[in-house]
């Protein structure tokens, strides 16, 4: 509890205050002092501890203006004013005398109710400062005052002018009222100190650097983390301008927020050594600007926090399922593309995957992510073919407000964002993507704050993006950022050697995923026919056609005629039977022997002069069911 100090120059008031403290069992000290020594005497008793001072008049004025101690004024009650006024009437021979009370603000209660009961005119004269006491007395005298009531200076001036004067003394009532008020102040100080200690403990246990700034941006309070960031003790940090601690300029968002007294969140600020994400909340009481609370979070801490939400993002479906092992190939063209993609996977530069529609661009994007150092982090797909132009910016950067959500770029932080059909990206979206590639940050719609993001961008297209850019339908600078590392995937016609592998894999997938509930195989001639088709829709067209064959087939084996029938069903003119195309002589001899033997494996092996085990290996090698 803070000390209680009562300061007075009057012996009677000294005795009364001492008596009241003892009667009310309050711990305090009453000092008898003069105006010349009151400040020094009070500070000596305080001895650097918390204290509340009770004083009156000139003493109160000096303590208020020369110390920072909490002060309770002794205020004369109406009853005390009435008693002193009666004493003045008694010594003044003039009827209805003009009685002047000389003092300072907060010394007197309202005299109006008392004056109406007394046969006298009561006026209160408040001096603005001690040096104005004499002038205030002269003003009262000029107004016709008959009796001056005040302190030592007022009484001295009145006597000089030959006017009656009385000392303005307090009774137990005003002292008791002051003591009660002082107890409330003591309790308030104790409570506030406890809250401050709790707040300081909370600040010092925060992992963020926290500063309290005044309205001009000067530090008033700093926690231990802030002292560590700026490598200064709190006492040296105090009163330093935030402009000297951070690298800011007049156009900086934080500078603008300080001048406009408003909140700002998620902006990047820098010291000479580090970068931080800053949040600042303005403190205000009505129109009064009380300062700001500024918190700084290091990027390393942000990364650690992101680790805790990474698993949630993955559980929400932000994962890549395909790996390079899931892309079957024996074709030199395709094996070369896989090798190039594997090398690109090890670096974070933007990547453009192009090629005809259906050329496994999405599978390659997933495989690149899964082969990259980012494979444990989110993989987010944004298919622009499924999004209206008006929605693209929100889908990229998110939305603020009551229905806020995070955009694809923020969801993919520390991972990979695959933008499919990038040729459909709107102008604003192209600017956002270019800004991200160049500066590694985004700005949410409606906010000025910049959000740092760490994203590897992969874009896919089946269009000639260079021609689109030259036709002013796509940003040329963005095209060059993307196309610097570009991989063109071959059409299925350019790697026909992989068709048997694709067919075998898809038939297995259809069975494994229970799309169909039967095991189906193709005759060699049926497979050769599928091998010979142009498949202008590439793998998706082939796979959908296989699913159709499997669903519509009645038996366990699909024949060449069944394939022809359903190929013709999708064309204006039935397709001519295509000549089989074989990978090599061994495959050709194998298929011819199977057809000659009617699919009998024992007869087929005998015709080829090989064992059944060798036959089984060759059938598996060429994907023949």
N, C-alpha and C positions, 0 to 999 in steps of 0.2 A: 504494500500500500504506500502511495507517495506521502512524503512528510507534509504536515500542516504547519504553516508559519503565519502568525498574526503580527503585523507591523503597525505600531502606533507611536505618536509623540506625546500622547496624553496619559498621565499616570492613572487617572480614573478609568479610562478605557482599557489600560493595561491590566488593572486589577479585575475589572469585570470579565475580560476575556479569559484570564487565568482561572477565575472562579467557574466560568461556564465550561471550560475544558475539563476541569476536575469533576464537576457535577455530572457531565454527560459521558465521563470515562473515555474521552478522546485523547489520543496521543498527539501532541503538538507542542509547539514552542511559541511563546509570546515574547516579542522583543520590543524594548523601549528605545526608540531611535529618533534621530533628527532627519530633516530633509537632506542635509549635507552628507549623511552617512547611510541612509536607508538601503541603497542598492548594495553597497559593500557588505553591510550587516546581514542582509537577506541571503546573499550569495555565500557568505561564510557559514551560515546555518545550513543552507542547502547542501553544501559540500559535494557537489557533483551528482547528487541523487535526484530521483523524481520528487517534485514538491508542488504544493498548491499554496499560493500566498493570498492572505486576506489583508486588504489595506483600504484607505479612504483618501479622497482628495488628492493633494499634491504627492503624497507617498505613492498612491495608486498610479498617478500619471507617470512618475519616474520609473517605477517597476515595469509598467506596460511598455514604455518606450526604450528602456535601456537593457531589458532582459527578454528572454523568450519563455519565461515561466508562466504557467497558467495563473490567472489573477481573478479573484472574486472581490467585487467592490462592496463596501459597506454602504447600503442605501438607507437614508433616513426614512423611517416610516411616517405615515401621516400623524400618528400619535406623538412621535418625537418632535415633528415640526410644530405641532400645536403647543406642546409644552414650552419649547424655546420661544415661540411667538408670544405666549402669555407672559413669559419673563421679560421680553422686550417691551411689551405694552406697559408692564408694571413700572419700568424704569424711565419711560418716556412720558413727560407731562402733556404732550400734545394729544388731543383727542383724535381717534381714528388714524394712528400713525402709519406711515409708509415704511414697512419693514423689508429690507433687501437681504436675501440669502446669497452669499457669494461662494462659488465652488466650481466644480467641473462636471462634465457629463456623467451620468449614471450615479450621481450622489443623492438626488432627491426624488421622492415619489411625487405624484401630482398634488399640488397644494390647493387646488380649486375647491374641493369639498370642505376643507378646513377654513379657508378664508371667509366663506359665507357664514360660518358660525362665530367668527371672531369680529370684534369691532376694530378691524385693522385691514390695511391693504398689504397682501403678501405677494412678493415677486421673487422669482429665481433668476439669478444672473450667472451664466456659465462661461468661464474663461476658456478660450481655445487652447491655452498653454500657460505655464506658470508665469512667464514674463508679462502676460496680459492681465494678471490679477489687479495690479494698481489701476490700470486703465478701466477694468471692469468696475472697480469700486467707484472711480470717478464718474463713470456712466450712470451708476445707480444714484450717486449724489446729484448729478445733473438732472435726474428724473424726480428729484425731491425726496430721496430716501431720508428717513429720520433716524433709523437704527440700522447698522450694518452687522450682520451675523455671518461669521466665516472663520477661516483659520488664522494663523499667526500673521501672515502677510496682509490679509484683508483688515484685520483688527488694527495693525500698525498704521495703515494708510488712513483708516477712518479717524483714529486719534489725532493724526497729523492735521486732519481737516476739521478737528473739533467736533466730531460727530460721535454719538453714542455707539458702542460696539460690544458684542458678546461673542464668546468662543463657541464655535459650532461643535458641540460634543454629542457623542452617540450614547445611547443607553443599552442595556442588556438586550432589548428587543432587536435592534438592528444588528448587533453583534451575533445574536443567536440565529437570526435569519441568514447571515453570512456564513456561519458555521454549517448550517444545514445545506446551503448551496455548495459549500466546499466539499462536503461529504459526497454529494452527487458527482462533483468533478473528479474526486478521488476514485470513485467507483468507475466512472467513465474511462479515466486514464488506465486503471488496472485492466479493465475489460479490453480496451483497445490495444494495450501492450501485449496482452495474451493473444489476441487475434493476430497482431503483427508478428509475434514469435511463431505462431502456428503457420502463418502465411510464409514467413521466411524459411521455416523448416520445409514446408511444401515446395517452395521454389528451389531450395538447395537439394531436394531429392528428385527434382525434375531432370530428365535427360536432355532437355532443351536449355539453351542459353536464354534467360529472361531478363529484360530490362524494363524498368519503369521510367518513362520520359516525361518531362514537363511539356507544356504547350509549345515551347520553342524547339523541342527535340534534344534537350540536355538531360543527361542521365541523373536520376534521383535515387534509384535503387537498382542493384544488380545481384543476381544469385551467383553461386560458386561456379556454375558452368559458364556464365558470361565472363567471369573473371579469368577463367581458363582460356576461353576463346580469344580474348583481347590481351591476355598475359599481363594483366594489371590487377592490383588489389582493389577492393570495392571503393576504398576512400579515394584512390586516384581516378577511378572510373567516374565517380560522382562529379557532376557539373561539366563533364566532357560532352561536346556536341556529337550527336550520332553522325553528323556529316564528316567529323574527323576520325570516326571509328570505322565507318563503312565507305566504300568507293561509290559515292552518290554524286549526281549533278542536279541542276535545277529541273531538268526534264524527266528525271527518274520518277517511276510510279510511286515509290515510297516518299520522295520529296513532295510530290503533289498531294499525297494523302495527308502528310503532316501539315501542309499549308491549308488544306480544306477541312481538316479535323474529321477524317472519315476512316472507316475500316478498310483494310486491304489484306488479301489472303493469297498464299501460294505464289509469291513472287521470288525471283532469284536475286540475291544480293551477295556482294563479295567483300572480303577483307583483302589485304595484300597476300594472304596465304591460302585462304579457303573460300569456297562458295557455300551458300546456305539457302534454304527455302525459308522465307520470312512470312510471318503473320503478325498483323498489327491491329489492335482494337483501340478505338478512341474512347477516352473517359470524359464524360461531360455531365454537368448538373444544370439542366435547363440551357440557358444561353452561355453559361460559364464553361470554358474549355479547361479541363483539369489535367490533361496530358494523355499519355498512351501507354499501353502494355505491348512490348515488342518481344516476340519469341523467334529464335533462330534455330533451325534444325539442320544438322550437317547431312550431306548427301549419303554418307556411309550409314547413318542411322535410318535414313529413308529406305535404303536398300535392305537393311536388316528387317525393318517393318514389312517391306514388300514380301520377304520370305514367308512371313506368317500368313499372308493371303494367297500365296502362289498355289497352295494345294486346293484352296477353295475355287480359284479360277479354273484349275484343271478339272476339278469335279463338275464344274458347270459346262464342260464340253470343249474347253479351249485347248485341245490336244491334237497332235498330228498322229495318225495311225499307220500311215504307209512308210516303209523304209525301202532302201535300194534293193534289199533282198526280196521284196515283194513285187519287184518289176521284172518279170521273166524275159530273158533275152539271150540269144546266141548270135544275133545280128551284129556285124562290125559297126554299123552306123549307130545302133542303139547302145552298144557297149561303150562307144566313144562318148556319147552324150552322158551316160552314167558316170564315166570317169571324170569328165569336165565338171559335171554338177557336184561330184564328191569333193573336188578341189575348191569350187566356189563355196561349198558349205562351211569351210574352215575360216572364212572371213566374213566381216559384217557389212560389206558394201551392198548398196541396193542392186537388185538383180531383176532382169527382164526375161521372162520365159515366153517365147512366141512359137507359132506354128499353126497348122490348120486346126479347125475345130475338132476336139476329141483326141488330141495328140498327147494325152497323159500329163498335161501341164500341172494340174492340181496334184496329181500323185508325185510328180517331181518336186513340187514346192514342199509337200509334207516330208518327203524323203530328205531333202536338203536341210530342213529344220531338225529332223531327227539325227542327222549326221553332224550337226553343228554344236559348238559349245553352248548354245542356247537351248538344247534339247529338253532340259528339265524345266523350262519356263513356258509360259503360255504360247500357243499357236492359235492365232485368230484369223478366221476367214471373213472377208467382206466381198460378197458377190454383187457387183454393181448391176448385173442383169436383173436382180431381184429387188432393187431399191429405186424409188423414184428420184429424179434429179433434186427435187425440193428437200428430200430427206438425207441426201448424201453428207452434207456438212455436219448435221447432228450425229449421224451414224459414225462419222470419223472422230469428232471431238467431244461428243456428249451434249447434255442439256443441263441447264441450271434451273433453279426455281423449285416449286413444290413437287413437280414430276421429274426431278433431275435423274439422270443416269449417266454412266461413264461410256465414252465412245470407244471405238475399236482401238484407237491409238493408245489410249490410257490402259485399256484392258490388256494390250499386248506388251506393256512395259517390261523390259528385260527379256522379251521373247521375240516372236516373229509375227508380222502382219502380212497376210497374203491378200492382195487386192486383185480379184478376178475381173476380167473384162475392163481393164484400166482405161481403155479407149473411151468408155462411157463416163469417165469422171468429169464433173462440172468444173467450170473455171475457178470457183472458190476452192473446191476440193483440190485442184491442181496446185493452187497457191499454197494451201495448207501443207500438202505433201512436199512441195519444193522447200518450204520453210523448215519442215521437219528434217529433211535430208541435210540441209545446209547448217541449221542452228540447233537441232536436237531439242526443240521445245514446241509446244502448241499453245493456242489461246482459245479457251472455250467461248462459244458464242455468247455475246452480251457482257463479257468480262474483259478487263484490260490486263488482268494478271496472266503471266506466262507460266506454263507448267512444263518443267523439264521431263522428257520421256526418252527412254533408251529402247529403240525399236529397230529391228532389222526388217527392211521392206522388200518383199518379193511381189512383182506385178506380172500378171499374165494377160495375153491378148492373142486373138486369132486374126487380127487386122494388121495391115502394114502401117505400123505406128509412125514410121518416119514420113511416109506419104501424107498421113493424117496431120502431122505437125506442120509439114510444108504447106498444106492447104489451110493453115490457120485454124484447124479444128482441135488442136492439142498444143500444149505449151512446148515450144521447141527447147527451152532450157531444161524443162523436166524430162523431156525425151532423152536428151544427151546425158543427164544424170543417171537415168535408168539403163540406157542402152550401152553404157560404157562396159558393163558386164552383162552380156546378152547370150542366151542359149536358145537356139532354134531346134525344136524337137521334130524328128522326121515323121512323115505320115506313115500309116501302116503299110502302104504300098512300097515304101522305101526300105522296109525291114520285114518282108514277107516270111523270112525264115522263122520269125517269132510267132506266126499265126498258129501253128500246132500247139505251142506252149500256152498261148493266150486261150485257145479253145479248151485245153486240158484244165487249166487253172479255173476258168469260168465254170465249166461243168462241175468241178469239185466245189466251188463256191456256192453254186445253186443248190447242191445237195446239203452242204454243211450249214447254210443259213436257213434251210427248210423252206426256201421259196417253192421248191417242188418236193414231193415225197416219194421220189423214185430215182433209181440210178440208171442213167442213160449213157449209151456210147454211140459213136458214129462209125459207119463202115468206112473203109479207106477211100472209096470213091466219093462218099458224101463229104469226107474231110477235104479231099482234093478239090472238090467243087467249091467249098467255102474258101479254100486257099486261093482260088483263081478269081474271086470276085473283087471288084475295085474298092469297095468299102470307102466311099467318099466321106462318110461320116466317121471314119476311123474306128477306134476301139469301141466307143459307145454303140455305134451302129451294129458292129459284129456281135457284141455281147447281148444287146437287146434281141437280135435275131436268134441267137442261140437259146435265150430264155423262151422265145416263142416256139421254137422247134420242140424243146423239152416239154413244155406245157401241153402242146397239141398232139404229141406223139402218143400212140396207143401201146407200143411195145417197148422193150428195153433197148432197141437199136434203131438208129435213124439212118435211113437209106438215102442214096443219091436221088431217087425219084421223089422222095418226100421233101428233100431240100429244094429240088427244082420246082415242085408244086408251089411252095411257099415263097420262093424267090419271085416266081411269076405273079403271085397274088399281089405283090407290091409294085408291079410295073405295068405300064400300058401295053407293052409287048413282052411276051415270055422271053427270058434271056436264053441265048444259045448255050448249049452245054459246053462249058469251058474245058479245054484240054488240061489234064492234071499238070501241075507244076511241082517238080520235086526239088528237094534241096541238093541231092546227090544221087549217084548211081545206086548206092545201097538202099536208100529209101524207095527208089523206083522199083527195084527188084522185089523188095519186101511187099509193097502194095500190090504189085502184079501177082505175086504168089498167093497173097490172101484172097484176091478176087478169083483166081483160078481154082483155089481150093474151097471156095464158098465160105470162107471164114473159119474153116476147120484148122485149128492150130497144129495138130499132129501132122496133117497132110502138108500144111504150109512149111513146117520145119523140115520134113522129109524132102520136099521139092527144093528147098534152099541148101540142103545138106548140112544143117546145123541142129543143135540140140534144142529141146523145148525151153531150157533155161536161157540160152542165147537168144532165142526168138523173143522171149518175154522182155529181155533187156532192150532189144532193138525196138520193140513196140513202145516201151516206156520212153526210150530216147526220142522218138519222133512224135510222142503224144497221141498214139493210135490206140483207141479203146477196143 
